[in-house]
Amino acid sequence: MTTLEKIVSLCKRRGFVYPSSEIYGGFASIYDFGPYGVELENNIKREWWKYMVQDREDIVGLDSAIFMHPKIWHASGHVGGFADPLTECKKCHNRFRGDHLLNEIGVSADEKMSEEEISALFDSNRDKLKCPVCGKNDFTEIKKFNILVKSNLGNLTGNLDDENTVYLRGETCQGIYVNFKNVLDSTRVKIPFGIAQIGKAFRNEVTARQFIFRTREFEQMEMQYFLHPDQEMEEYEKLKEYRWKFYINLGLKEKNLKWHQHEKLVFYAKAAYDIEYNFPFGFDELEGLHARGDYDLTQHSKFSGQDLSYLDPDTSKPFIPHIIESSVGVGRIFLAVICEAYTEEKLENGEIRTVLKFKPNMAPFKAAVFPLLKNKPELVKKAREIFDLVKENFVCEFDDNGNIGKRYRRQDEIGTPYCITVDFDSLEKKDVTVRDRDTMKQERIKIDNLVEYLRDRLK
Ligand code: GAP
């Protein structure tokens, strides 16, 4: 069975994900991506960018700064309302989100409820709640805790009042909204069109559990689609379908994905759905898709004093564009893709083989090249030649550590689809052994045909 513990352990052991600042005892809810992790992350981001920007005539890219004018976070409602319901266990002093504790006992609650609503629900279920760390049943009152991360950017003198506090962005889409007019005025786009970007976001998340599912620094991939109000719901349905297909293309099985409709909507929203994935801890949010009405551009018009309306070319009437949004964390897709690929197989000798069966487009390395023996210079020389040939075409690594069995096990655990071994026959017959990760079958392939052989299979 795929458990979160097994995934965490493999990610650390095989250089995908490390806890942050580990030699200093760690730093809660922050993670670093290792040599294989960064390749997987880049694969996810590349696929997303191609699908959301390069394959679409109606969507353009953007890379806005992490720091933005403080007023943006007032306009967006984050300073006033971006808060999680916090409670503390009076025995072990760990802090938790009240809505999560309620969800664990089957009571529906979320961070969007007001402090009064969630407090009342929490209090009426108090006797059933247990601390996930120490098991005791003694919690403080619920308090709403703002999760924007403050910074002291710049040489500001005098009092840092709330109005001047600078924040690390809590979501990337605000950078898109405030550049709407720039993009409109400087490119060929016409409504309906989208702006997409990938970048870091920061939140003082209350609980730090579930590995990279919920972290305080994370990367978002967001696309905001600007349209006429009459187009909103039709385009929203199309976007939902388009985004679902993206996950199927990444190799996630349909049975591990499902829609979750938000019943309680914020006052301006027309619709809100999440795509959920079946993580080892159960179905949970992978991506959010929201029909946001004209809230975002109306708020930024109001707070900036700039006219963000769009002149309808057919009617010559101005209107504030409505927005539909697709928003997902790179880390959540990363975790879903690893969980989906994680496989344990019982071999004939009774041993358990652990293998990450990534689709080729997700595999951090597409091939690995080994000399059969590392102390035979003629084999190493030939293997290096083959490595040079393969790495011109595919992301590939050279490995001469330990015996062949160990090297196969390592490559299986990082999900490399093909291992290429150079042996003494290779020198005479100008061929190599290619081992398939999933079937473990080995074939002799002429060196002249090797690149084509791999290209056919890695498509
Ligand atoms: N602009 C809309 C927005 O930010 P959200 O539901 O707060 O909406 C969107 O976040 C997506 O960002 C989530 O579906 C999730 O994939 C990712 N995400 C949010 N908070 C996260 C966190 N603390 N750690 C990792 N990913 C997170």
Residues whose N, C-alpha, C, O or C-beta is under 5 A from the ligand:
A	BS01	GAP	E171 C173 E205 I212 F213 R214 T215 F218 E285 L286 E287 G288 S327 V328 G329 G331 R332
